[in-house]
Amino acid sequence: MATAGVPQRFCRCACFCSENLYVARYGLHVRFRGEEQLRADYGPILRSRGCVTPKDFQQLLEELEQEVERRKRLGQESAARKALIASSYRPARPEIYNPLQDAALAPEFLAAAEYSASPGADLKGLLQRLETVSEEKRIYRLPVFTAPFCQALLEELEHFERSDMPKGRPNTMNNYGVLLHELGLDEPLVTPLRERLLRPLMALLYPDCGGGWLDSHRAFVVKYAPGQDRELGCHYDNAELTINVSLGKAFSGGALYFGDLFQAPSALASPLEVEHVVGQGVLHRGGQLHGARPLGAGERWNLIVWLRASAVRNRLCPMCCRKPDLVDAEGFGDGFTREQPPAVDVCAMT
């Protein structure tokens, strides 16, 4: 762990610029080191998904090269956007930027977190305070935010969306939404949510995945709407653990679906569907394959927090499945550190 009083410096793995590049048109994540490697590794599956002509392949090459360059510039451009937003943006709901208060939180969430931090707390007692969606897949759900807080946060997000401020993509698969650290909501909202509430709870639910050692995060809001993103392809998260909170609005469809851990054979043989409930959060392991079914109607906004434990990921990058090749990064980076991790068992792979 970082020395007391010294800010922890976080890193990325160098694989960020070559692994898990998402090609939405073909519904495929690829490794990209160049044209020859791409043809050798993905030629047959690309042809089976419609990449048939030389023009198709050339267009794909150009898109991948552009994505690699975008990723290389990501940290610097994100820091510039954050600085401009901090100096020029005028919030519609400034109270959202105050330190997180218990009044914003659902009583059930507060009770589960307080129990988890109490002496003698155990998994059996915690499971009585939340919903087990799937015991086998270790997926859980509980109310997180009150309805008034969800509404206030949505109003602020929509106000920002309408503004002329620069906006970064939430992640490599979603095109619409907001990065909360750029908007200035990491420190007042997400960090206390992780440190005070989620970490003790996750320590009981997922001790083998670093639940008690969560020391960074990446938080963003995604938006699904007609004419914008409507669904999300199958993937796993660059995180040890994830919480996905439905903020609203009125919508139909768009259910989450879950397979097994991404390393398992036939990981999507029998997917489990989970409907969104506004104000409630779904907890799952980052390595659990999942996606979102097509939106039927309306708008759906979700707060996603990727929860990371350097004690786990410093040993094995979840994206390239190798020991991470560390590169200095802005902010929390991708949650890696150069410090030696404490002894924590890496999340079970099966």
C-alpha positions, 0 to 999 in steps of 0.5 A: 500500500502507499506510504501514509501521506504520499499520494499513490501513483497509478499506471496503465498496462501497455496492452491498453493500446493493442488489446481488446479493441472493440469493432462494433460493426462485427461485434468483436474484440481484437488484438491489434499489432498490425495488418499481418497479425490481424489477418492471421488471427481474425481473418476467418471470423471477420469474413464470417461476420461480413468483413469480406472485400478488400475495402471492408478490411481496409476500412477496418484497418483504418478504424483500428489505427485511429483507435490506437492513436485515440488511446495513446492520447486519452490521458492527456486529452481527458485531463484537458477536458477536466480542466476546462470543465472545472473552469467554465462549466456551470452546474444545474444542480450544484448540490450534487457536487457536495460530499456524499451524504447519507440522505442520498443513499437508500436505507437498505444500502446504508444498512448493508454497508454499516453491517459489513463494517461492524465487528463480527460481520460475516457473509451469511449476515450480509446476504440477509440484507441484499438480494442474491440474483445468482448464487452460482454466478455470485451476482447480487442486487440492492437499492443504492440511491434514493429516487430524489438523488437519482432524479437530481443526478439525471438532471445534472447529467442532462444539463451537462449533455446539452452544454457546449463543454467537451465530452469524452466517451465513457469507454471503448464500447459506449458512445454516449454518457459522461466520465464522472472524473471529468465532470468533477464527481469522483472526489465528492461522490464516487471515492466516498462511495467506494471507500466508506460503503462499497469496500467493506461490503465487497470484502465480504462478498468477494474476498478472493477478488480483492474486495477488501483492497479496492483502492481505485476506480473508473466511474462513468454514466452510460446512456441508451436511447433511440438514434444513439446506443441501444444495446451493448455487446458481450464483454468483460470489465477492466475491473476486479468488481463492478457495480451497475446502478440504474438511474432511470428514466422511463424505458423498456427492454435493455436487460442485462445478461450474464454468462460465466467468467470469461476464461470458462469454456462455453461461457455464454451457453446459458446467459442469465437475464437481469432486469434493471430496477431504478435506484438499484445496483447490480454487483458482479465480478469484473470478469463475468461476461455480460452485455445489454439487450436492445432498448425497446423504448425510452431512455436508460441511464446507468452509473457504472463503477469499475472497482479495482484492487492493485493488490490483485491486478498488479500480478495479472492484467485482466485484459492481456492475462499477463504480468502488467507492463506498467506505463505511468498514467493520469489519475487512477490510470487503470488501477495498477501501481508499482508498489509490491502488493500484499498477499491476496488470492487472485479471483478464482477462474472457474 
